[in-house]
Protein backbone atom coordinates (compact mmCIF):
# COMPACT_ATOMS: atom_id res chain seq x y z
CA UNK A 1 0.00 0.00 0.00
CA UNK A 2 1.40 3.34 -0.98
CA UNK A 3 2.01 5.58 1.98
CA UNK A 4 1.97 2.91 4.70
CA UNK A 5 5.74 2.45 4.95
CA UNK A 6 6.41 6.17 4.77
CA UNK A 7 4.09 6.71 7.73
CA UNK A 8 6.25 4.60 10.02
CA UNK A 9 7.77 7.15 12.31
CA UNK A 10 10.95 6.77 14.32
CA UNK A 11 9.05 6.61 17.61
CA UNK A 12 12.08 6.98 19.88
CA UNK A 13 13.13 10.16 18.08
CA UNK A 14 9.67 11.72 18.32
CA UNK A 15 9.29 10.88 22.00
CA UNK A 16 12.74 12.10 22.97
CA UNK A 17 12.22 15.33 21.00
CA UNK A 18 9.04 16.05 22.95
CA UNK A 19 10.74 15.30 26.25
CA UNK A 20 13.52 17.69 25.27
CA UNK A 21 10.95 20.45 25.72
CA UNK A 22 9.46 19.32 29.04
CA UNK A 23 8.36 16.31 31.04
CA UNK A 24 5.20 14.72 29.64
CA UNK A 25 2.90 11.75 30.22
CA UNK A 26 2.09 9.15 27.56
CA UNK A 27 -1.34 10.21 26.33
CA UNK A 28 -0.13 13.81 26.17
CA UNK A 29 2.76 12.68 23.95
CA UNK A 30 0.46 10.71 21.60
CA UNK A 31 -1.74 13.78 21.20
CA UNK A 32 1.23 16.11 20.62
CA UNK A 33 2.65 13.82 17.91
CA UNK A 34 -0.69 13.70 16.09
CA UNK A 35 -1.22 17.45 16.42
CA UNK A 36 2.27 18.52 15.36
CA UNK A 37 2.25 16.18 12.37
CA UNK A 38 -1.08 17.53 11.16
CA UNK A 39 -2.62 14.12 11.83
CA UNK A 40 -0.16 12.36 9.51
CA UNK A 41 1.39 10.41 12.39
CA UNK A 42 -1.05 8.48 14.54
CA UNK A 43 0.71 6.57 17.28
CA UNK A 44 -1.12 3.97 19.34
CA UNK A 45 -0.71 4.46 23.08
CA UNK A 46 0.53 0.87 23.43
CA UNK A 47 3.33 1.55 20.92
CA UNK A 48 4.32 4.69 22.81
CA UNK A 49 4.37 2.93 26.17
CA UNK A 50 6.46 0.09 24.72
CA UNK A 51 8.97 2.62 23.37
CA UNK A 52 9.04 4.52 26.65
CA UNK A 53 9.61 1.33 28.63
CA UNK A 54 12.64 0.53 26.46
CA UNK A 55 14.00 4.09 26.73
CA UNK A 56 13.72 3.93 30.53
CA UNK A 57 15.45 0.52 30.58
CA UNK A 58 18.31 1.88 28.44
CA UNK A 59 18.81 4.83 30.81
CA UNK A 60 17.76 7.58 28.37
CA UNK A 61 14.60 8.53 30.25
CA UNK A 62 13.31 8.38 33.81
CA UNK A 63 9.70 7.98 34.86
CA UNK A 64 7.76 9.11 37.88
CA UNK A 65 4.19 8.62 39.04
CA UNK A 66 2.05 11.56 40.06
CA UNK A 67 -1.56 11.62 41.24
CA UNK A 68 -3.93 12.75 38.51
CA UNK A 69 -5.65 15.93 39.68
CA UNK A 70 -9.33 15.48 40.37
CA UNK A 71 -9.25 11.70 39.93
CA UNK A 72 -8.99 9.87 43.20
CA UNK A 73 -6.54 6.99 43.11
CA UNK A 74 -5.47 7.57 39.51
CA UNK A 75 -1.85 8.28 38.64
CA UNK A 76 -0.04 9.50 35.57
CA UNK A 77 3.44 8.42 34.59
CA UNK A 78 5.56 11.39 33.59
CA UNK A 79 8.74 10.90 31.59
CA UNK A 80 11.91 12.97 31.88
CA UNK A 81 14.79 13.16 29.38
CA UNK A 82 18.22 12.40 30.88
CA UNK A 83 21.51 13.76 29.46
CA UNK A 84 22.20 10.35 27.87
CA UNK A 85 18.81 10.63 26.16
CA UNK A 86 19.75 14.01 24.72
CA UNK A 87 22.88 12.51 23.19
CA UNK A 88 20.88 9.56 21.85
CA UNK A 89 18.33 11.98 20.34
CA UNK A 90 21.11 13.85 18.54
CA UNK A 91 22.38 10.57 17.08
CA UNK A 92 18.85 9.54 16.02
CA UNK A 93 18.24 12.88 14.29
CA UNK A 94 21.57 12.68 12.47
CA UNK A 95 20.83 9.12 11.32
CA UNK A 96 17.28 10.02 10.25
CA UNK A 97 18.45 13.08 8.28
CA UNK A 98 21.23 11.07 6.61
CA UNK A 99 18.78 8.35 5.61
CA UNK A 100 16.26 10.89 4.27
CA UNK A 101 18.98 12.58 2.21
CA UNK A 102 20.08 9.22 0.86
CA UNK A 103 16.54 8.33 -0.22
CA UNK A 104 16.07 11.76 -1.85
CA UNK A 105 19.36 11.44 -3.69
CA UNK A 106 18.48 7.96 -4.87
CA UNK A 107 15.02 9.02 -6.08
CA UNK A 108 16.49 12.01 -7.93
CA UNK A 109 18.58 9.56 -9.99
CA UNK A 110 15.80 7.06 -10.64
CA UNK A 111 14.05 7.66 -13.94
CA UNK A 112 10.30 7.80 -13.88
CA UNK A 113 10.08 7.21 -10.15
CA UNK A 114 10.48 10.76 -8.88
CA UNK A 115 7.76 13.32 -8.69
CA UNK A 116 6.51 14.65 -12.01
Order of alpha helices (4+ residues) and beta strands (2+ residues): alpha-beta-alpha-alpha-beta-beta-alpha
